[in-house]
Amino acid sequence: MKNQVMLITYGDSLGKNFKELEMILDKYYEGAIGSVHILPFFPSSADRGFAPMCYDKVDQKFGDFSDLTRMGEKYDLMYDFMVNHISAHSPYYLDFKEKKEESEYKSLFIRYKDFWEGGEPTQEQIDKIYKRKPKAPYVSLTFGDGTTEKIWCTFGEEQIDLNVANPQTKEFIKKTIRFMCEHGAKVIRLDAFAYAVKKADTSCFFVEPEMWNLLYSIEKTAKEYNVDILPEIHEHYSIQSRIADKGFWVYDFALPMLVLHALYMHRGERLKHWLEICPRKQMTTLDTHDGIGVVDVVDLLTPEEIEETKEKLYKKGANVKKKYSSAEYNNLDIYQINCSFYSALGNNDDAYLLARAIQFFAPGIPQIYYVGMLAGENDLELLENTKEGRNINRHYYSVEEVDENFANRAVVQKIRDLMLFRNRCKAFHGEECICKSEGDSLIIERINGDIKAVLKASLTTYQFEITEETLK
């Protein structure tokens, strides 16, 4: 994977399609971005692309595969594979719905009558499941013949879980991975990966050893094309560490809350500890298309520190309220807070630039979300119009808005300058990271051979300086 800043964006959020996205990157971000994670661009029935109907087509509102081929000549591209589920409007599920036992795709899905002994889970079994809903994870499917069955559904009703233990599904996974590799993907993100394996009398979340078998199987296919895979998991940081120990790329979802804690409380000892022990083969984040993760910092912050950081976010953050992360705004995950990272820091330019500097100095490859790249504030209008909590951080930028941001906001230009430095400086190609924290002072050193980059910052004033030197 290219050791340069990776942009995360939807196909219609930084400009209205692939061509406008490419134009914006060419105009403002040459040399500042090495890779682009284009969030799901396939035809989809829900969840902003995360309920894919198929993987062999591009939603025509974005463009087509020729656009991706052209962009792929300039940037490494990351695609999403929803290994856990597929759309309720996919041809596979619609065929199953119509034909039931006569459908050639019936084995792709998890039928309660086959999965649970007696056709239904006990309350004890339901309680064990790591779930996103207050009830057992299913939808009631009425077939063409009028009969009804319960089908496993972890997330929204448009996202029907796949039976990854079935040979037909395994072949579908292999075929999809190969298609992506042959159509421009240099990295494949495995969305909702930990939910994919289901097993009775377990949490149905990162079930071992089956999860490892699935991961190695996908890796084997991707390796045929020299393509990397990146499993996406929000949970205790130890899971990421275990995956990294086996040589896979992982996400650093702990960093966002740890950075907020350091900047809110004006002390960096918790952040320092994490930078010392975190995986080196990781993608760092401050913001993504989802909320700010809370469960990811359990045991890195105490329960009291987590609660204090959350409360400071609601107090110091700009235009953010607790209800935006509640059922009232269709929030599926109680372990995430819906807010842009810029607004989480009170729309304070100095605090936000320091947060980005810390991220860029952390071990791993930095990802920057398109809203964060433009220091975007919470989009309350989109939030209220859709009543979807995560849309607070999913603003649609026109080409004209991007132009206005660069013309009128120094913070946007300074973020771009930090990105350019991170990509240019060879110190970040080494794994050595030395962090010092005393009082409100934070120093991070990155060293590679005879090149050293140093970040010195005040966690109270948010002023910082970056130096680069050649060691003798």
C-alpha positions as CSV (number, residue, x, y, z in Angstrom):
1,M,0.0,0.0,0.0
2,K,1.3,3.4,-0.9
3,N,2.7,5.3,2.1
4,Q,1.0,8.6,1.3
5,V,-2.2,10.3,2.5
6,M,-5.4,8.5,1.4
7,L,-8.5,10.4,0.7
8,I,-11.9,9.0,1.7
9,T,-14.9,10.3,-0.3
10,Y,-18.1,9.3,-1.9
11,G,-18.4,9.5,-5.7
12,D,-20.7,12.5,-5.5
13,S,-19.6,14.4,-2.5
14,L,-16.5,16.2,-3.7
15,G,-18.0,17.3,-7.0
16,K,-21.1,15.5,-8.2
17,N,-19.3,12.6,-10.0
18,F,-16.0,11.0,-10.7
19,K,-15.0,13.5,-13.4
20,E,-15.5,16.5,-11.0
21,L,-13.8,14.7,-8.2
22,E,-10.7,14.1,-10.4
23,M,-10.8,17.7,-11.6
24,I,-10.8,19.0,-7.9
25,L,-7.9,16.7,-7.0
26,D,-5.9,17.7,-10.0
27,K,-6.5,21.4,-9.3
28,Y,-5.8,21.5,-5.6
29,Y,-4.2,18.3,-4.3
30,E,-1.4,17.3,-6.7
31,G,1.2,15.6,-4.6
32,A,-1.0,15.8,-1.5
33,I,-2.9,12.5,-2.1
34,G,-1.5,9.2,-3.0
35,S,-4.6,7.0,-2.7
36,V,-8.4,7.4,-2.8
37,H,-10.9,5.3,-1.0
38,I,-14.1,5.8,-3.0
39,L,-16.9,4.7,-0.8
40,P,-19.3,2.2,-2.4
41,F,-20.1,3.3,-6.0
42,F,-22.1,0.3,-7.1
43,P,-25.9,0.4,-7.7
44,S,-27.4,0.3,-4.2
45,S,-30.8,0.3,-2.5
46,A,-29.9,2.0,0.8
47,D,-27.3,3.3,3.3
48,R,-25.4,5.6,0.9
49,G,-24.1,2.7,-1.2
50,F,-23.6,0.1,1.6
51,A,-26.5,-2.0,0.3
52,P,-25.0,-3.1,-3.0
53,M,-27.3,-4.8,-5.6
54,C,-24.2,-6.0,-7.6
55,Y,-20.5,-5.4,-8.0
56,D,-20.0,-5.5,-11.8
57,K,-21.6,-2.1,-12.5
58,V,-21.0,1.5,-11.4
59,D,-23.9,3.6,-10.4
60,Q,-24.4,5.7,-13.5
61,K,-24.7,8.9,-11.4
62,F,-21.0,8.6,-10.6
63,G,-19.7,7.6,-14.0
64,D,-18.3,4.2,-15.1
65,F,-15.3,1.9,-14.9
66,S,-13.4,4.0,-17.5
67,D,-13.4,6.9,-15.1
68,L,-11.9,4.6,-12.4
69,T,-9.3,3.3,-14.8
70,R,-8.3,6.9,-15.6
71,M,-8.1,7.9,-11.9
72,G,-6.3,4.7,-11.1
73,E,-3.4,5.9,-13.3
74,K,-2.9,8.8,-10.8
75,Y,-3.9,7.3,-7.5
76,D,-4.2,3.9,-5.8
77,L,-7.9,3.2,-5.4
78,M,-9.6,1.4,-2.6
79,Y,-13.0,-0.3,-3.2
80,D,-15.5,-1.6,-0.6
81,F,-16.7,-5.2,-0.5
82,M,-19.6,-5.7,1.9
83,V,-18.6,-9.2,2.8
84,N,-21.4,-9.5,5.4
85,H,-24.4,-8.6,3.3
86,I,-26.0,-7.7,0.0
87,S,-29.1,-5.6,-1.0
88,A,-32.6,-6.9,-0.5
89,H,-33.1,-5.6,-4.1
90,S,-30.2,-7.6,-5.5
91,P,-31.1,-10.1,-8.2
92,Y,-30.0,-12.9,-5.9
93,Y,-32.4,-12.0,-3.1
94,L,-35.3,-11.1,-5.4
95,D,-34.9,-14.5,-7.1
96,F,-34.9,-16.2,-3.7
97,K,-38.0,-14.2,-2.7
98,E,-39.9,-15.2,-5.8
99,K,-38.9,-18.8,-6.2
100,K,-38.0,-19.9,-2.7
101,E,-36.8,-23.6,-2.9
102,E,-36.5,-23.4,-6.6
103,S,-34.1,-20.4,-6.5
104,E,-30.5,-21.2,-7.5
105,Y,-29.4,-18.5,-4.9
106,K,-31.3,-19.8,-1.8
107,S,-28.0,-21.0,-0.2
108,L,-26.6,-17.5,-0.2
109,F,-28.7,-16.5,2.7
110,I,-29.2,-17.6,6.3
111,R,-32.6,-19.0,7.0
112,Y,-33.6,-19.2,10.7
113,K,-35.3,-22.5,10.1
114,D,-32.0,-24.1,9.0
115,F,-29.6,-22.1,11.3
116,W,-31.3,-22.6,14.7
117,E,-32.2,-25.9,16.3
118,G,-36.0,-25.9,16.2
119,G,-36.0,-22.9,13.9
120,E,-35.8,-20.2,16.6
121,P,-33.1,-19.0,18.9
122,T,-33.6,-19.2,22.7
123,Q,-33.5,-15.9,24.6
124,E,-30.2,-17.0,26.0
125,Q,-28.8,-17.3,22.4
126,I,-30.3,-14.0,21.4
127,D,-28.6,-12.3,24.4
128,K,-25.2,-13.6,23.4
129,I,-25.4,-12.0,19.9
130,Y,-23.4,-8.8,19.4
131,K,-26.2,-7.0,17.7
132,R,-27.2,-3.6,16.4
133,K,-30.9,-4.0,17.1
134,P,-32.8,-4.6,20.4
135,K,-34.3,-7.8,18.9
136,A,-32.9,-10.9,17.2
137,P,-31.2,-9.9,13.9
138,Y,-33.7,-10.9,11.2
139,V,-36.3,-9.7,8.6
140,S,-39.5,-11.5,7.8
141,L,-39.5,-12.5,4.2
142,T,-42.7,-13.3,2.4
143,F,-42.1,-15.5,-0.6
144,G,-43.9,-15.6,-3.9
145,D,-46.0,-18.5,-2.6
146,G,-47.3,-16.5,0.4
147,T,-45.2,-18.3,3.0
148,T,-43.0,-16.3,5.4
149,E,-39.6,-17.0,6.9
150,K,-37.1,-15.2,9.1
151,I,-33.8,-14.3,7.3
152,W,-30.7,-13.1,9.1
153,C,-30.3,-9.3,8.9
154,T,-27.7,-7.6,11.1
155,F,-28.2,-4.0,9.9
156,G,-30.9,-2.2,7.9
157,E,-33.7,-4.2,6.2
158,E,-32.1,-3.5,2.8
159,Q,-28.9,-5.3,3.9
160,I,-29.4,-9.1,3.9
161,D,-26.7,-11.1,5.5
162,L,-24.8,-13.6,3.4
163,N,-24.1,-17.2,4.4
164,V,-20.3,-17.1,4.2
165,A,-20.0,-20.7,5.3
166,N,-21.8,-22.0,2.1
167,P,-19.7,-23.0,-0.9
168,Q,-21.8,-21.0,-3.3
169,T,-21.2,-17.8,-1.2
170,K,-17.5,-18.6,-1.0
171,E,-17.4,-18.7,-4.8
172,F,-19.4,-15.4,-5.0
173,I,-16.8,-13.8,-2.6
174,K,-13.9,-15.1,-4.7
175,K,-15.5,-13.9,-8.0
176,T,-16.2,-10.5,-6.5
177,I,-12.7,-10.0,-5.2
178,R,-11.3,-11.0,-8.6
179,F,-13.6,-8.6,-10.5
180,M,-12.5,-5.7,-8.3
181,C,-8.9,-6.5,-8.7
182,E,-9.3,-6.7,-12.5
183,H,-11.2,-3.4,-12.5
184,G,-8.8,-1.0,-10.7
185,A,-8.8,-1.9,-7.0
186,K,-5.3,-1.7,-5.4
187,V,-6.9,-2.1,-1.9
188,I,-10.2,-3.8,-0.9
189,R,-11.9,-2.8,2.3
190,L,-13.9,-5.6,3.9
191,D,-16.9,-3.7,5.4
192,A,-18.5,-5.1,8.6
193,F,-16.1,-7.9,8.4
194,A,-16.4,-9.1,12.0
195,Y,-20.2,-9.7,11.6
196,A,-19.8,-12.1,8.7
197,V,-19.5,-15.4,10.5
198,K,-22.5,-16.7,12.4
199,K,-22.4,-19.6,14.8
200,A,-25.1,-20.6,17.3
201,D,-24.3,-20.1,21.0
202,T,-21.7,-17.4,20.2
203,S,-21.7,-13.6,19.9
204,C,-21.7,-14.0,16.1
205,F,-19.0,-11.3,16.1
206,F,-15.4,-12.2,15.1
207,V,-16.1,-15.9,15.6
208,E,-12.8,-17.8,15.7
209,P,-11.3,-19.7,14.0
210,E,-13.8,-19.2,11.2
211,M,-13.0,-15.5,10.9
212,W,-9.4,-16.2,10.3
213,N,-10.2,-18.8,7.7
214,L,-12.4,-16.3,5.8
215,L,-9.7,-13.6,6.0
216,Y,-7.0,-15.9,4.7
217,S,-9.2,-17.1,1.9
218,I,-9.9,-13.5,0.8
219,E,-6.2,-12.6,1.1
220,K,-5.2,-15.5,-1.0
221,T,-7.5,-14.4,-3.9
222,A,-6.4,-10.7,-3.6
223,K,-2.7,-11.7,-3.5
224,E,-3.0,-13.2,-7.0
225,Y,-3.3,-9.6,-8.2
226,N,-0.9,-8.0,-5.6
227,V,-3.9,-6.3,-4.0
228,D,-4.1,-5.5,-0.3
229,I,-7.1,-6.1,1.9
230,L,-8.2,-4.0,4.9
231,P,-10.8,-5.5,7.3
232,E,-13.1,-2.9,8.9
233,I,-13.8,-3.6,12.6
234,H,-15.0,-1.3,15.3
235,E,-14.4,-3.0,18.7
236,H,-11.8,-3.3,21.4
237,Y,-8.3,-2.2,20.1
238,S,-6.9,-5.7,21.0
239,I,-8.7,-7.2,18.0
240,Q,-6.9,-4.8,15.7
241,S,-3.6,-5.7,17.3
242,R,-4.2,-9.4,16.9
243,I,-5.1,-9.0,13.2
244,A,-2.0,-6.8,12.7
245,D,0.2,-9.4,14.4
246,K,-0.8,-11.8,11.6
247,G,0.5,-9.3,9.0
248,F,-2.8,-7.7,7.9
249,W,-3.5,-4.0,7.5
250,V,-5.9,-2.7,10.2
251,Y,-7.6,0.6,11.1
252,D,-6.6,2.8,14.0
253,F,-10.1,3.7,15.2
254,A,-8.8,4.5,18.7
255,L,-6.9,7.6,17.6
256,P,-9.9,10.0,17.2
257,M,-11.1,9.8,20.8
258,L,-7.5,9.8,22.1
259,V,-6.7,13.0,20.2
260,L,-9.9,14.6,21.4
261,H,-9.1,13.6,25.0
262,A,-5.6,15.1,24.7
263,L,-6.8,18.4,23.2
264,Y,-9.8,18.8,25.6
265,M,-7.9,17.9,28.8
266,H,-4.6,19.5,27.7
267,R,-2.5,16.5,28.5
268,G,-1.1,13.7,26.4
269,E,-0.2,10.7,28.5
270,R,-3.0,8.5,27.1
271,L,-2.2,9.4,23.6
272,K,1.5,8.9,24.2
273,H,0.9,5.3,25.5
274,W,-1.2,4.5,22.4
275,L,1.4,5.8,20.0
276,E,4.0,3.6,21.7
277,I,2.0,0.3,21.5
278,C,-0.3,0.8,18.4
279,P,0.2,-1.4,15.3
280,R,2.6,0.0,12.7
281,K,0.8,-1.6,9.8
282,Q,-2.3,0.5,10.1
283,M,-4.5,3.1,8.5
284,T,-5.0,6.1,10.9
285,T,-8.2,8.0,11.0
286,L,-9.7,11.0,12.7
287,D,-13.0,11.0,10.7
288,T,-14.8,8.7,8.3
289,H,-18.3,8.4,6.8
290,D,-19.4,7.0,10.1
291,G,-19.3,8.5,13.6
292,I,-16.5,9.0,16.0
293,G,-15.9,5.6,17.6
294,V,-16.1,5.2,21.4
295,V,-15.9,1.4,21.9
296,D,-12.5,1.5,20.2
297,V,-10.8,3.3,23.2
298,V,-12.1,1.0,26.0
299,D,-9.1,0.3,28.3
300,L,-7.0,3.0,26.6
301,L,-9.1,5.5,28.4
302,T,-10.7,4.8,31.8
303,P,-14.6,4.7,31.8
304,E,-14.5,8.0,33.6
305,E,-12.2,9.5,30.9
306,I,-14.3,8.2,28.1
307,E,-17.4,9.8,29.7
308,E,-15.6,13.0,30.3
309,T,-14.4,13.2,26.7
310,K,-17.9,12.5,25.4
311,E,-19.3,15.2,27.6
312,K,-16.6,17.7,26.5
313,L,-17.5,16.9,22.9
314,Y,-21.1,17.9,23.5
315,K,-20.0,21.0,25.5
316,K,-17.1,22.2,23.3
317,G,-18.3,20.9,20.0
318,A,-20.1,23.2,17.6
319,N,-23.7,22.5,16.9
320,V,-23.7,18.9,18.1
321,K,-26.3,17.4,20.4
322,K,-26.7,14.0,22.0
323,K,-29.9,13.3,20.1
324,Y,-28.0,13.3,16.8
325,S,-26.5,9.9,17.8
326,S,-29.8,8.5,19.0
327,A,-32.7,6.4,17.6
328,E,-34.5,9.7,16.8
329,Y,-31.9,10.2,14.0
330,N,-31.8,6.6,12.9
331,N,-28.5,5.9,14.6
332,L,-27.6,2.2,14.4
333,D,-24.5,2.2,16.6
334,I,-24.7,3.5,20.2
335,Y,-20.9,3.3,20.3
336,Q,-20.4,6.2,17.8
337,I,-20.9,9.9,18.1
338,N,-22.2,11.7,15.0
339,C,-20.2,14.9,14.5
340,S,-17.6,16.2,12.1
341,F,-14.1,16.3,13.6
342,Y,-13.7,20.0,12.9
343,S,-16.9,20.8,14.8
344,A,-16.0,18.4,17.6
345,L,-13.1,20.8,18.2
346,G,-15.5,23.8,18.2
347,N,-14.6,24.8,14.6
348,N,-11.2,26.0,16.1
349,D,-8.6,26.2,13.3
350,D,-5.6,25.9,15.6
351,A,-6.9,22.9,17.5
352,Y,-7.9,21.2,14.2
353,L,-4.6,21.7,12.5
354,L,-2.8,20.3,15.5
355,A,-5.1,17.2,15.5
356,R,-4.2,16.6,11.8
357,A,-0.5,17.1,12.6
358,I,-0.7,14.5,15.4
359,Q,-2.5,12.1,13.0
360,F,0.1,12.5,10.3
361,F,2.9,11.9,12.8
362,A,1.2,8.7,14.2
363,P,2.5,5.3,13.0
364,G,0.7,4.1,9.9
365,I,-0.7,5.6,6.7
366,P,-3.1,8.5,7.3
367,Q,-6.6,8.6,5.8
368,I,-8.4,11.9,5.6
369,Y,-12.1,12.1,5.0
370,Y,-13.3,14.6,2.4
371,V,-15.3,16.7,4.9
372,G,-12.2,16.8,7.2
373,M,-9.9,17.7,4.3
374,L,-12.0,20.9,3.9
375,A,-12.4,21.5,7.6
376,G,-16.1,21.0,7.3
377,E,-18.6,22.0,9.9
378,N,-21.6,19.9,10.9
379,D,-24.2,20.0,8.2
380,L,-27.4,20.5,10.2
381,E,-29.5,21.2,7.2
382,L,-28.7,17.8,5.6
383,L,-29.1,16.2,9.1
384,E,-32.6,17.6,9.6
385,N,-33.8,17.0,6.1
386,T,-32.9,13.3,6.2
387,K,-33.2,12.6,10.0
388,E,-30.1,10.4,9.5
389,G,-27.5,11.1,12.2
390,R,-24.4,10.2,10.2
391,N,-25.4,12.8,7.5
392,I,-24.2,15.5,9.9
393,N,-20.8,14.7,8.5
394,R,-21.7,13.9,4.9
395,H,-22.0,17.3,3.2
396,Y,-22.2,17.4,-0.6
397,Y,-19.5,19.9,-1.9
398,S,-19.9,21.4,-5.3
399,V,-16.9,22.4,-7.3
400,E,-17.8,26.0,-6.6
401,E,-17.8,25.4,-2.8
402,V,-14.4,23.8,-3.0
403,D,-13.1,26.8,-4.9
404,E,-14.6,29.1,-2.2
405,N,-12.9,27.1,0.6
406,F,-9.5,27.4,-1.0
407,A,-9.9,31.1,-1.8
408,N,-11.2,32.2,1.6
409,R,-10.1,29.7,4.3
410,A,-6.4,29.5,5.3
411,V,-7.1,26.4,7.4
412,V,-8.0,24.4,4.2
413,Q,-4.7,25.5,2.5
414,K,-2.7,24.6,5.7
415,I,-4.2,21.1,5.8
416,R,-3.1,20.6,2.2
417,D,0.4,21.8,3.2
418,L,0.5,19.3,6.0
419,M,-0.6,16.6,3.6
420,L,2.2,17.6,1.1
421,F,4.8,17.5,3.9
422,R,3.6,14.0,5.1
423,N,3.9,12.6,1.6
424,R,7.3,14.2,0.9
425,C,9.2,13.6,4.1
426,K,11.1,10.3,4.2
427,A,11.1,10.1,8.0
428,F,7.6,8.6,7.8
429,H,8.8,5.6,5.9
430,G,10.3,4.2,9.0
431,E,8.4,2.6,11.9
432,E,10.3,4.4,14.7
433,C,8.0,6.7,16.6
434,I,9.1,8.4,19.8
435,C,6.5,10.3,21.8
436,K,7.2,12.5,24.8
437,S,4.4,14.0,27.0
438,E,4.9,16.2,30.0
439,G,2.2,18.5,31.3
440,D,0.6,20.1,28.2
441,S,3.7,19.6,26.1
442,L,3.6,16.9,23.4
443,I,6.6,15.9,21.2
444,I,6.4,13.3,18.5
445,E,9.5,12.2,16.6
446,R,9.5,10.1,13.4
447,I,12.8,8.6,12.3
448,N,13.9,6.7,9.2
449,G,17.6,6.1,8.8
450,D,19.2,9.5,9.0
451,I,16.0,11.6,8.5
452,K,14.0,12.8,11.5
453,A,10.8,14.8,11.6
454,V,9.7,16.4,14.9
455,L,6.3,17.7,16.0
456,K,6.4,20.0,19.1
457,A,3.1,21.2,20.4
458,S,1.2,22.8,23.2
459,L,-2.0,21.0,24.1
460,T,-3.3,24.2,25.8
461,T,-2.6,26.8,23.1
462,Y,-2.7,24.4,20.2
463,Q,0.4,26.0,18.7
464,F,2.9,23.7,17.2
465,E,6.0,23.6,15.0
466,I,7.3,20.9,12.7
467,T,11.0,20.5,11.9
468,E,12.9,18.1,9.7
469,E,16.6,17.3,10.0
470,T,19.3,15.0,8.8
471,L,21.0,13.1,11.6
472,K,24.8,12.9,11.7
